[in-house]
């Protein structure tokens, strides 16, 4: 049997079969499922960002063309803010995940170095997303003035 849902297309596994897996495997499966949800969140945020960019294009066209439809366009900033919050939420999950990996004992120095670099890259991407959100907040404050 197969099932389609938040967890994607998976072989269905009843709770008893899942519980019969080793605890470490259950934890890994749960991490993968949460990761998939956060990937979907990033995809949805990207689609919102695409929509906001299309609205920017329509608004640009409206600056040179007098059209009644232009008055009905939604505001772009709230859409960008929502997209940004969704991205930050997912990035927090992945940054915490790589941080947790660093807390585990590691025997292989090469793998340890890779894990540290991976975590650092996640932190940098998260920092960039927070900076971008802060700039959106500043844009919002300027619009209110």
C-alpha positions as CSV (number, residue, x, y, z in Angstrom):
1,X,0.0,0.0,0.0
2,X,1.1,3.6,-0.6
3,X,-0.2,6.8,1.0
4,X,0.1,10.4,0.0
5,X,0.1,13.1,2.6
6,X,2.3,15.6,4.5
7,X,4.9,12.9,4.7
8,X,4.9,12.4,0.9
9,X,4.5,9.2,-0.9
10,X,5.4,6.5,1.6
11,X,4.9,2.9,2.2
12,X,2.2,2.9,4.9
13,X,3.3,1.5,8.2
14,X,1.0,1.0,11.0
15,X,1.9,2.2,14.4
16,X,2.8,-1.3,15.7
17,X,5.2,-1.8,12.8
18,X,6.7,1.6,13.4
19,X,7.1,1.0,17.1
20,X,8.9,-2.3,16.4
21,X,11.7,-0.4,14.7
22,X,14.7,0.4,16.8
23,X,14.3,3.7,18.7
24,X,17.2,5.3,16.9
25,X,15.6,4.5,13.5
26,X,12.2,5.9,14.8
27,X,14.0,9.1,15.7
28,X,15.7,9.3,12.3
29,X,12.4,8.7,10.5
30,X,10.8,11.5,12.6
31,X,13.6,13.9,11.8
32,X,13.2,13.1,8.1
33,X,9.5,13.7,8.3
34,X,9.9,17.0,10.0
35,X,12.6,18.0,7.5
36,X,10.2,17.2,4.7
37,X,7.6,19.5,6.2
38,X,10.1,22.3,6.5
39,X,11.2,21.8,2.9
40,X,7.5,22.2,1.9
41,X,7.4,25.4,4.0
42,X,10.4,26.7,2.1
43,X,8.7,25.8,-1.2
44,X,5.5,27.6,-0.2
45,X,7.4,30.6,0.9
46,X,9.2,30.7,-2.4
47,X,5.9,30.6,-4.2
48,X,4.7,33.5,-2.1
49,X,7.8,35.4,-3.0
50,X,7.3,34.6,-6.7
51,X,3.7,36.0,-6.4
52,X,5.0,39.1,-4.6
53,X,7.5,39.7,-7.5
54,X,4.7,39.3,-10.0
55,X,2.7,41.9,-8.1
56,X,5.7,44.2,-8.2
57,X,5.7,43.8,-12.0
58,X,2.0,44.6,-12.2
59,X,2.5,47.7,-9.9
60,X,5.3,48.9,-12.1
61,X,3.1,48.6,-15.2
62,X,0.4,50.5,-13.3
63,X,2.8,53.5,-12.8
64,X,2.7,54.1,-16.6
65,X,-0.8,52.9,-17.4
66,X,-4.0,54.3,-15.9
67,X,-6.0,51.2,-15.1
68,X,-8.8,50.7,-12.6
69,X,-7.5,47.1,-11.9
70,X,-4.4,48.7,-10.4
71,X,-6.4,49.9,-7.4
72,X,-7.3,46.3,-6.5
73,X,-3.8,44.9,-6.3
74,X,-2.9,43.6,-2.9
75,X,-0.1,45.1,-0.9
76,X,3.2,43.3,-1.5
77,X,4.9,44.0,1.8
78,X,2.6,41.7,4.0
79,X,3.1,38.9,1.5
80,X,6.9,39.3,1.6
81,X,6.8,39.4,5.4
82,X,4.9,36.2,5.6
83,X,7.2,34.5,3.1
84,X,10.2,35.7,5.2
85,X,8.7,34.4,8.4
86,X,8.1,31.0,6.8
87,X,11.7,30.9,5.6
88,X,13.1,31.9,9.0
89,X,11.0,29.2,10.7
90,X,12.3,26.5,8.4
91,X,15.9,27.7,8.7
92,X,15.6,27.7,12.5
93,X,14.6,24.1,12.3
94,X,17.5,23.1,10.1
95,X,20.0,25.2,12.1
96,X,18.9,23.6,15.3
97,X,19.1,20.2,13.6
98,X,22.8,20.7,12.5
99,X,23.5,22.1,16.0
100,X,22.2,19.0,17.6
101,X,24.4,16.9,15.3
102,X,27.4,18.8,16.6
103,X,26.5,17.9,20.1
104,X,26.8,14.2,19.3
105,X,30.1,12.4,19.8
106,X,32.1,12.3,16.5
107,X,35.0,10.0,15.9
108,X,35.8,11.0,12.3
109,X,37.7,14.4,12.2
110,X,36.7,15.0,8.5
111,X,33.0,14.4,9.3
112,X,33.3,16.6,12.3
113,X,34.8,19.4,10.2
114,X,32.0,19.0,7.6
115,X,29.3,19.1,10.3
116,X,30.8,22.3,11.7
117,X,30.9,23.9,8.3
118,X,27.4,22.8,7.5
119,X,26.2,24.3,10.8
120,X,28.1,27.5,10.1
121,X,26.6,27.8,6.6
122,X,23.1,27.3,8.1
123,X,23.8,30.0,10.7
124,X,24.9,32.4,7.9
125,X,21.8,31.7,5.8
126,X,19.6,32.2,8.9
127,X,21.4,35.5,9.7
128,X,20.8,36.7,6.1
129,X,17.1,35.8,6.3
130,X,16.8,37.7,9.7
131,X,18.5,40.7,8.2
132,X,16.2,40.6,5.2
133,X,13.2,40.4,7.5
134,X,14.5,43.4,9.5
135,X,14.8,45.4,6.3
136,X,11.1,44.5,5.5
137,X,10.1,45.7,9.0
138,X,12.0,49.0,8.2
139,X,10.1,49.3,4.9
140,X,6.9,48.8,6.8
141,X,7.8,51.5,9.3
142,X,8.6,53.9,6.5
143,X,5.2,53.3,4.9
144,X,3.5,54.1,8.1
145,X,5.3,57.5,8.5
